[in-house]
Amino acid sequence: MDEFFLSASAELGNNFNLIQGAGGNTSYKEGNSLFIKASGYKLKDCIEKNIFVEVNLTILRESLRLNKFNPLEGAWDKSSGKKPSMETNMHAILPQKYIFHVHCLNTISSVLQEDYELKISRLFKDLKYKIIKYKTPGTPLANEIKKTIKNDKPEILFLLNHGLVVASDKVDEALALTYYVSKKLDFPSEVSHKEDLEKLKYFAEGTYFRPIKYSDANSIAFSEHQTKIVSTGSLYPDYVVFVGTKILIIKNKSDILKIKSNTNSNQKYPIVIVPNAGLLVSKNISFEAEELVLALSKVVAKIPKNKGINYLNKKEVYELENSNSEAYRLNLNNRN
């Protein structure tokens, strides 16, 4: 394995602003091979664990050219026990050697806003970039990228409602460019507030909920416009997949006691906002899901008041909730 690539991947994986949980993926090309992070594994573990899968680039690119239903079929060794990232097709389409796909919170916050295009054109006018319309992660997204870039060779892709892709033939340049984009989009956050822990404990007592363990995430409950943003609709894929789509605003303890009867066994428990107090999460929430609630709070804290928001529509949410690739990633995460 490319040691410089592994070091860069681990560095990205340990930066919460860029990677949360098992999200994001990196790859590099060497001869006829594409080495890419395995689905459901965490980049931050790449030094201690073998989390990359070798894919035959010739077979994959030919399958993509022929628009095969499953382009990865026959392109990797299934006996390894690991499955290539669902974004492998995207990595194969891009010609550069090193591809970094991160869920940069600063980027997500910017591309959720309706005026994203003006902001991006002003900040990155001297760089080669493309804006990619939202498509379900995996083959639909790869096809949209292929259609958009055509014969161009962009070094940056802004994925609407999703994240950031950086491409370069030099690993140090890819890493530097990732940080550069994130820093340029690092706009001020709304002032945070300390949670009212006693009130949260009162609401949680005798229920299936507890106060969220990340104090910073509670800032949502102290902002009417942040509360409105997160409770109006779904914003981006990983949150939908790992946390769900329900965020409830509760003002009386009697309301939270009703949640169990209104939640069937196949549904995730909602995130509960107690205004001017903080957030409650289910007692059985996964580590990654709780981490993604913190990420959500950091995303919306950077969105100014009165900004129009681009939400995922019902069809897009349905596709995420019923994706076999996302189900595989979720199940693997729950086992780890």
C-alpha positions, 0 to 999 in steps of 0.5 A: 500500500501507498504509505503516504496515501494511508497517512493522509487517509488516517489524517482525514479520518481523524478530522471530525469536520471532514469525516464522521463515523464510517462516512467518506472514502479515499482511493488511489490508482496503481497500474490496473488496480484501484485501491479503495476503502471498504464499505462500512469501515472507518478511515481513521482505522486504516493504519491499524487495520487493512480496510482497503479493497483492490478493484480491477480498474480495466474491468470496472471501467469497461462495465461502466462504459457498457452501462452494466447494472452492476459495474463492480461484478467480477472486478474484485475478490469477494473472498476478502470478506470486504466490499468496495465502497458504494462510491467506487464507480465515482472513483473509477470515473475520475482520472486522477490518481488520488481521490478523497471524498469527505463529508466536510461539514463546512461544505455541506452547510454551504451547499444546502443553501439556495445561494450556494452557486454564487458563493462557490463561484466567488470563492473558487473562481481560480480553481477547476471545479464542478457542481454535481446535482444531488443523486443517491450515493452509488451508481446514480451519483457516479452517472451524474458525475460522468454526465457533468464532467464529460471530458473535463478534469476537475480537481474539486467536485461539490456534491449538493446535499452530500459533501466534497470530492478532491482529485489530484495526481499527488497525495499531498496536493489532494490533502492540501486542497481538501483543507483549503476548500474546508477553510474557505467555507468555514463561516462563523457559527451561531453562538452556542448555549449550555444545555439545561441538564436538569430539565432534560433529565426531568423530561427523560426520566421514565422514558426511552430517552436520555440527554445527548452526550455531546454538549455542543449539539444542544445549541440547536434547541436554543435557536428557532431558525436552527430548530426550524431547519432540522425539523422541516425536512431531511438534509443529507444522506448519512443523517437519513441512513444512520439517524432517520428522518424524525425530529420532534419538538417537545414542550411537555413531558406528556408528549414524550411519553406518547412517543413509544406508542407512536413508534413501530418496531421498524422505525428509529426513535426520533431525536427530541428537541426540548426548546431552550433546554437541549436534545434527547436521544434514544438510549439505544442510539448507536455511537455513529448515529449520535455522532451524526447528530453532533455533526448536524448541529455544526452544519446548521449552526453555520447557516445564517437566518432567513436562508433558503434550504435545499432539502431532499425530496420524498423520493430521494429519502425513500431511495436512501431508506431502501438502498441495499448498499446503505443497508449493508453499510448500516448493518456492518456499522452496527456489528462493529 
